[in-house]
Amino acid sequence: MSFTIVNQAPARLNRSEQAVPGSNTKFLQKAATGDADVVFLDLEDAVAPSEKPQARKNIVAALNEYDWSGKTVSLRINGLDTPYMYRDLIEVLEGAPGKLDLIMIPKVGTAADVYAVDVLVTQIEDTMGVDKRVGFELIIESALGMANIDAIAAASPRNESLHFGVADYAASTKARTTGIGGPNADYGVLTDTLADGTRAYHWGDMWHYAMARMVVAARANGLRPVDGPFGDIKDAEGYKAQARRAAVLGCEGKWAIHPSQTALANEIFTPDEKEVAFAQAILDAMEQAKAEGKGAVTLEGRLIDIASIKQAQVLVDKARQIRGA
């Protein structure tokens, strides 16, 4: 380990993060009793400009009237480049003091964006006498944000998670796609001629760099990396494939922009029982090795050592966290 110790954000369960438009009172009520680990009440993209004032009122009422226990509740505010952001914070934080766990800041481009929100939120909390300090979720969805991602991740002690906003990121980088997440048939490689005279075409993941970069920045600052939306709500298998690759890269969860995606995210980001059992076997084997003065042993034909303990502990801790939720 480095001598520099990374402080970890609160260990919230974040397998599924459901988007709920603040303009729809029916959806707000359903979200309170749904299965998502995290619910973000949306005032941004899902709410038309003319509906934003009423959406704020709807969210304040939902926070005060519904039972959100067992869930982490977040508020996605409008961007700092809009005339809506400051009223989002003032009306909701003052109307439902202490009821929010997180604030989701969209389209973060620089560390100063986070600082600006932090100043206003701190003033509101101090004025309202709220002891519970709200955390921040930050969406990286532009070339500017990706270029400044390390500074953004370290911009505030309130920071808890980084999210990849694939659609706006694609627009920002002028990527040739109209999909929201998922693969693209044009992003691939053609093999050399094979023995039978044919050439194979292999699709690639056009979002791999951005996702991996986000995970590294998040983990280096003790934050939770979370994969963003998958637009084809009818393609459950496609959603699960994207979620699996995000999990392998190190993400803690994925957005659910439709209620049907919540169960899929919970399924994929819950470690398989066999994986957890093997991870526990690694820990047990290494404990025995330690008692015998050994630094490495074999388990089911695999070499395991001190590094294996860290890998196994991640799975065991996650399974324990889910059981305790």
Residue pairs with C-beta under 8 A, 6 or more apart in sequence:
6 219
6 220
6 221
6 222
7 222
8 222
9 135
9 159
9 160
9 161
9 222
9 223
9 224
10 135
10 160
11 321
12 37
12 38
12 72
12 101
12 160
12 224
13 37
13 38
13 72
13 321
13 322
13 325
14 37
14 38
14 72
14 161
14 224
14 226
14 252
14 253
15 37
15 252
15 253
15 254
15 265
15 266
15 268
15 269
15 270
15 322
16 35
16 36
16 37
16 38
16 253
16 254
16 255
16 256
16 261
16 262
16 263
16 265
16 266
16 269
17 36
17 37
17 38
17 39
17 40
17 74
17 163
17 226
17 253
17 254
17 255
17 256
17 265
18 31
18 34
18 36
18 38
18 39
18 40
18 255
18 256
18 259
18 261
18 262
19 40
19 42
19 46
19 76
19 229
19 255
19 256
19 257
20 27
20 28
20 31
20 39
20 40
20 41
20 42
21 27
21 42
21 46
21 47
21 55
22 28
22 41
22 42
22 43
22 46
22 47
22 55
22 56
22 58
22 59
23 46
23 47
23 48
23 51
23 54
23 55
23 58
24 58
25 58
25 61
25 62
28 41
28 58
28 59
28 62
28 66
29 62
29 66
30 259
31 39
31 41
32 39
32 62
32 66
32 67
32 68
32 71
34 259
34 262
35 262
35 263
35 266
36 71
36 256
36 262
37 71
37 72
37 253
37 266
37 325
38 71
38 72
38 73
38 74
38 102
38 253
39 68
39 71
39 72
39 73
39 74
40 73
40 74
40 75
40 76
40 102
40 104
40 137
41 59
41 62
41 63
41 73
41 74
41 75
41 76
42 76
43 52
43 55
43 56
43 59
43 75
43 76
43 77
43 78
43 84
43 88
43 92
44 76
44 77
44 78
44 79
44 106
45 106
47 55
49 84
52 78
52 84
52 88
53 87
56 87
56 88
56 91
56 92
56 95
57 91
57 95
59 75
59 92
59 96
60 91
60 92
60 95
60 96
63 73
63 92
63 95
63 96
63 99
63 100
64 95
64 96
64 99
68 99
70 325
72 101
72 102
73 99
73 100
73 101
73 102
74 100
74 101
74 102
74 103
74 104
74 137
75 88
75 92
75 100
75 102
75 103
75 104
76 103
76 104
76 106
77 84
77 85
77 88
77 89
77 103
77 104
77 105
77 106
77 117
78 84
78 85
78 88
78 106
79 85
79 106
79 107
80 105
80 107
80 113
80 116
80 117
81 107
85 117
86 120
89 103
89 117
89 120
89 121
89 124
90 120
90 124
92 100
93 100
93 121
93 124
93 125
93 128
93 130
93 134
94 124
94 127
94 128
97 128
97 129
97 130
98 130
98 131
98 132
100 134
101 134
101 135
102 134
102 135
102 136
102 137
102 160
102 161
103 117
103 121
103 134
103 135
103 136
103 137
104 136
104 137
104 138
104 139
104 163
105 113
105 114
105 117
105 136
105 137
105 138
105 139
106 139
106 141
106 165
107 139
107 141
107 142
107 145
107 165
107 168
108 114
108 138
108 139
108 140
108 145
108 152
109 142
109 144
109 145
109 148
110 144
110 145
110 148
110 151
110 152
111 148
111 151
111 152
111 154
111 155
112 155
113 152
113 155
114 136
114 138
114 152
114 155
114 156
114 159
115 155
115 156
117 136
118 136
118 155
118 156
118 158
121 134
121 158
124 130
125 133
125 134
133 158
134 158
135 158
135 159
135 160
136 156
136 158
136 159
136 160
137 160
137 161
137 162
137 163
137 226
138 152
138 153
138 159
138 161
138 162
138 163
139 145
139 162
139 163
139 164
139 165
139 228
140 146
140 149
140 152
140 162
140 163
140 164
140 165
140 169
140 210
140 214
141 164
141 165
141 166
141 167
141 168
141 169
141 172
141 228
142 168
142 169
142 172
143 169
143 172
143 173
144 172
145 152
145 169
146 169
146 210
146 213
146 214
149 162
149 213
149 214
149 217
150 217
150 220
150 221
152 162
152 217
153 159
153 162
153 217
153 218
153 220
153 221
153 223
154 221
159 221
159 223
160 223
160 224
161 218
161 223
161 224
161 225
161 226
161 252
162 214
162 217
162 218
162 223
162 224
162 225
162 226
163 225
163 226
163 227
163 228
163 255
164 207
164 210
164 211
164 214
164 225
164 226
164 227
164 228
165 228
165 229
166 180
166 181
166 207
166 210
166 228
166 229
167 180
167 181
167 229
167 231
169 175
169 210
170 177
175 206
176 186
177 184
177 206
179 231
179 232
180 229
180 230
180 231
180 232
181 207
181 228
181 229
181 230
181 231
181 242
182 230
182 231
182 232
182 235
182 238
182 242
183 203
183 204
183 205
183 206
184 203
184 206
185 203
187 203
187 204
187 205
187 206
188 201
188 202
188 203
188 204
189 201
189 202
189 204
190 199
190 200
190 201
191 199
191 200
191 201
191 202
192 199
193 199
194 200
205 211
205 245
211 227
211 245
211 246
211 249
211 251
212 249
214 225
215 225
215 249
215 250
215 251
217 223
218 224
218 225
219 225
219 250
224 252
224 253
225 249
225 250
225 251
225 252
226 251
226 252
226 253
226 254
226 255
227 242
227 243
227 246
227 251
227 253
227 254
227 255
228 254
228 255
229 255
229 257
230 238
230 239
230 242
230 243
230 254
230 255
230 257
230 261
231 257
232 238
232 239
233 257
233 258
233 260
233 261
236 260
236 261
236 264
239 254
239 261
239 264
240 264
240 267
240 268
242 254
243 254
243 264
243 265
243 268
243 269
244 268
246 254
247 268
247 269
251 269
252 269
253 265
253 269
254 261
254 265
254 268
254 269
255 261
255 265
256 262
256 264
256 265
270 319
270 322
271 279
271 315
271 318
271 319
271 322
275 315
276 315
276 316
276 319
278 300
278 312
279 311
279 312
279 313
279 314
279 315
279 316
280 312
280 316
281 299
282 299
282 304
282 308
282 309
282 311
282 312
283 309
283 312
283 313
283 316
285 297
285 299
285 304
286 297
286 304
286 305
286 306
286 308
286 309
288 297
289 295
289 296
289 297
295 305
295 306
296 303
296 304
296 305
296 306
297 303
297 304
298 304
